Amino acid sequence: MTEYEILLLLDPDLSDERQAEIVTRIREAVERDGSWDRQDVWGRRKLAYEIDHKPEGFYHLLLFSSSAETLDEITRVLRITDGVLRHLAVRRLKTSSAAEPQAAPAKAEEPEAEATTEPAAEPEAETPTELTAEPDAEPEVVQEAG
C-alpha cells in the first residue's frame, strides 16, 4: 500500500451535494482495498488564471493509502467526471506527516544568535541560512490531469 494525496479542483458552481457525491465516489473506490486517511476542504479560492472561463475553484485535499491500480481507476473516473476542473495525484513521503506541520529547523536560529554576539565587521564573511540549508524533498507527481 502506498500513501497518496489528491488535490481536487472542482467547479465552483457545483452544489454541495454534487461535490460530496464526487468525493464519496472516490472514497468508496479507495476503501475497497485501501484506507482513507483524511479529507480537507480548502473551500473556494481565486485561481491564478481562468479554467473553463471560471475565475474561482473549490478545492478538496484527499489523503489515503491504496494500490497503484486503485489510483489508476480513481484518475480515470476523475478525468471523465463533469465538475472536476483539475486534479493532481501525488505520492506522499512516509517520513512526513500531512496531519502535523513540520517544525522549523533549529539551524535557522543558531546563526542569528551568533550574529548578535559577534561584531558585524565583515558582512561578506557571513553566509545566509537560506543558501546553506538543504532543500526539502519535493513529493513525486504520480499522475496529472488537465
C-alpha positions in Angstrom: 0.0 0.0 0.0 1.3 3.4 -1.0 0.2 6.7 0.6 -1.2 9.2 -1.8 -2.8 12.6 -1.8 -5.1 14.1 -4.4 -5.8 17.8 -4.8 -9.2 18.2 -6.5 -10.2 21.4 -8.1 -14.0 21.4 -8.6 -16.3 23.7 -10.5 -17.4 26.4 -8.0 -20.9 26.3 -9.5 -21.5 22.7 -8.3 -23.9 22.2 -5.4 -22.5 21.0 -2.1 -24.4 17.7 -2.7 -22.7 17.1 -6.0 -19.3 17.9 -4.5 -19.9 15.5 -1.7 -21.0 12.9 -4.3 -17.7 13.2 -6.2 -15.7 12.8 -3.0 -17.8 9.9 -1.8 -17.3 8.1 -5.1 -13.5 8.4 -4.7 -13.7 7.4 -1.0 -15.6 4.2 -1.9 -13.1 3.3 -4.5 -10.2 3.8 -2.0 -11.9 1.8 0.8 -12.3 -1.3 -1.4 -8.7 -2.2 -1.0 -7.1 0.7 0.9 -7.6 3.1 3.8 -9.0 6.6 3.8 -6.9 8.9 6.0 -8.4 12.3 5.7 -10.2 14.9 3.6 -9.6 18.6 4.0 -12.0 21.1 2.4 -10.0 24.1 1.4 -13.0 25.9 0.1 -13.5 28.4 -2.7 -10.3 30.1 -3.9 -9.4 32.5 -6.7 -7.4 30.9 -9.5 -4.2 32.4 -10.9 -5.8 32.1 -14.4 -9.3 31.1 -15.6 -10.0 27.4 -16.3 -13.1 26.8 -18.4 -13.9 30.5 -18.1 -14.1 30.2 -14.3 -12.1 32.6 -12.1 -12.6 30.5 -9.0 -12.4 26.9 -8.0 -13.4 24.8 -5.0 -10.5 22.8 -3.5 -10.5 19.4 -1.7 -7.4 17.6 -0.4 -7.8 13.9 -0.1 -5.3 11.7 1.8 -5.4 7.9 1.5 -3.4 4.7 1.1 -4.1 2.3 -1.7 -2.6 0.3 -4.5 -1.5 1.8 -7.8 -4.3 0.1 -9.6 -6.8 1.8 -7.4 -5.2 5.2 -8.1 -5.4 4.5 -11.8 -9.1 3.8 -11.5 -9.7 7.0 -9.4 -7.7 9.0 -12.0 -9.8 7.6 -14.8 -13.0 8.4 -13.0 -11.9 12.0 -12.3 -11.0 12.6 -15.9 -14.5 11.8 -17.1 -16.4 13.3 -14.2 -18.2 16.6 -15.0 -17.4 19.3 -12.5 -13.8 18.3 -12.0 -11.7 21.1 -13.4 -8.3 19.7 -12.4 -6.8 17.0 -10.2 -3.3 16.1 -9.2 -2.3 12.8 -7.5 1.0 12.8 -5.6 2.7 10.0 -3.6 3.3 11.1 0.0 6.6 10.6 1.6 6.5 8.2 4.5 8.7 10.4 6.7 6.5 13.4 6.5 3.0 13.6 8.0 0.5 15.9 6.4 -1.5 15.9 9.7 1.2 17.7 11.6 3.0 20.8 10.3 6.8 20.5 10.1 8.8 22.3 12.7 11.4 24.9 11.5 14.9 23.5 11.7 17.0 24.6 14.7 19.9 25.6 12.4 18.0 28.7 11.3 18.0 30.1 14.8 21.7 29.5 15.6 23.3 31.9 13.1 21.0 34.7 14.3 22.2 34.2 17.9 25.8 34.1 16.8 25.3 37.3 14.7 24.1 39.2 17.7 27.1 38.2 19.9 29.8 38.8 17.2 30.7 42.2 15.9 29.4 42.9 12.4 32.8 43.9 10.9 32.6 41.9 7.7 29.2 41.2 6.2 30.8 39.3 3.3 32.0 36.6 5.7 28.5 35.7 6.8 26.5 33.2 4.7 22.7 33.4 4.7 20.9 30.5 6.3 18.7 30.2 3.2 21.7 29.4 1.0 23.3 26.8 3.2 20.1 24.9 4.2 19.3 21.7 2.5 16.1 22.0 0.3 13.2 19.8 1.3 12.4 16.8 -0.9 9.6 17.5 -3.3 6.7 15.0 -3.4 6.8 12.9 -6.5 4.0 13.6 -9.0 2.3 10.4 -9.9 -0.4 11.4 -12.3 -1.6 14.8 -13.5 -4.7 15.6 -15.5 -5.5 18.7 -17.2 
